[in-house]
Amino acid sequence: MQAETLLEGPDYARIRKAHADHWLVRWTLTFLALATLSLLVIVPVVNVFYQALAPGVATYLRNLVLDPDTRHAIFLTLMVAPVAVALNVVFGLAAAWVIARFRFPGRLALTTLIDLPFSVSPVVAGLVFVLLFGGQGTLGIWLRDHGYQVLFAPPALLLATAFVTVPFVARELIPVLEAIGPEEDLAALSLGATGWQMFWRVTLPNIQWGVIYGVILCNARAMGEFGAVYVVSGHIAGQTDTMPLRVEKLFQEYNTPAAFAVASVLTLLALVTLVLKVVVEKRTRHTVSSHSGTSRGAA
Amino acid sequence: MSISIKNVTKRFGRFLALDNVTLEVPEGSLIALLGPSGCGKTTLLRIIAGLEYPDGGTVLSHADDVTNRSARDRNVGFVFQHYALFRHLNVFENVAFALRVRGWKDDEVTKRVDELLALVRLDGLGERFPAQLSGGQRQRVALARALAAQPRVLLLDEPFGALDAKVRQELRRWLRRLHDDLHVTSIFVTHDQEEAFEVADRVVVMNHGRVEQIGTPQEIFDHPANPFVMDFLGNVNVFHGRIHDGKAFLGEAEVSYPESADLPSSPAQVYVRPHELDIATEAEGTASLQARIVHINPLGSYVRVQLQLASNEAEVNVDITPHRYAELELKKGDLVFVAPRRIRVFVEPGTQVS
């Protein structure tokens, strides 16, 4: 396709020639990079699976399946993460659209606020929810009087997780929407589409890979979230422990094989996410480049 | 459907994009909005389409006030400068879009889209995606898409701007023929005066958010309303001189200009197009200026001669026929005489004396 011929990669052979340093320099740098990667990433990841499976496959499965608290933690994580992701998809789409398409007072403030959860420590975020929904907070008292338990219950886990993962979808979509530009949306309107028809038939199909990419990143963070969830959960085994919390608890109880078993499931989920991410990354790059290919062809 | 624009004003922040613009577009006509970039022509087009709203003034479609109506309710076809084709839909679905959102039945959609693809000579390309088409093909898809729901008005934003010269020539003539067949009221924006003059029934010349002149191509070419229009229509020689007693004085030359007989003596700008000057090897009475040939540029159907006036070293361009050129045996460096055949005089405030 035209887009691919336009986006030919750099001439690696030439670059290599230009960068032909002494072999000692090259080997040292390569060795340092590989050593760091091994020490910090490969060894720990392999170790997780080794430790989990060391007592035997039977014990590994028993650790995961027969412990009701562990089962509940897995269940809870698989419930909380998707709901948090769904909330952030809706919010992220709306925020990204407003930021990319309109110029209004407070636009910069909104953009900055979206990044806030990245810069604030998750523990602080958790604490904010404790103060808001706890026994001292006005909102907490009102909710308790009306029979709603938020803190130390799944709703708080959801809020904390959603807060920490706010930036992912919006951050991913703002540049995609900006690259695509408003013209196709306007074309849809001028052809008689309603706002909803424009969104479902034109806007969303154009940004779908960006949305999926955002969802994957958001989901990875949501399942792994520890700090904020730790503060608001209350650590009630079988009720408010998510997988990361369960890992920590088992580890504190010196049940190392079980802790590693749960950790291995989290790691596996992370690895799957990583593979999906690479696949989707290729697709998003493809759509964005075929777009820029089009406009370049037209310019 | 006729369009009336009355006293439309539009600002972007401090920038005044449209300054009290009034314009009538008769039913079935093909109008060009012509002007340099930033003159407000695209803003005006978008206001007519409902993609932009004016700060003041009204837009009437036939007799309806549509000033505050959305693009969706106006039923206009809009062809975007870079086409804005839906990249995730194939050609067929792009053209079908306006019909789908109106809830047409599948077989009716197929019939209408096939009809349109034949009209824009893209039969058989329905399955292609926009990225697989050439610029000219994309342009025609955009046109078919805009025409699908039988709009009352067709608006085109620099429709040929992104195409190479040869394709542009072809499409221009084709658009003109298409308009003659369909008779849908059409307005297009361009910065290319040749394009405007070739395609449009009437041309609206704009500058700095204002309409400078409206007229047929012939009217505008023959009677430019002011120096801006004269300048914008291309190559022109400007002499600074005076008018006095029905004559224009350009340096040592005096040219009869009876139209100015009633005016008081005043400084004036004298505009002469290159083809309205002649070159002679002998002085013709008092009507010619001495000049030296700087450069000779044979351009096929005519020869452009660049000269420098002997009096004040100002540069003058003269177009002569190849025949005349051969007759005179001109060479670079020759000292010759330049005589204006026809002049236009604008006295200082900028209005033509006529």
Interface residues (C-beta under 8 A of the other chain):
Chain A: M1 Q2 A3 E183 E184 L186 A187 A188 L189 S190 L191 G192 A193 T194 Q197 R201 V202 P205 N206 S290 H291 G293 T294 S295 G297 A298 A299
Chain B: A49 G50 L51 S70 A71 R72 N75 V76 G77 F78 F80 H82 Y83 A84 L85 F86 R87 H88 F97 A98 R100 V101 R102 P130 A131 Q132 G135 R138 R145 A146 A148 A149 A162
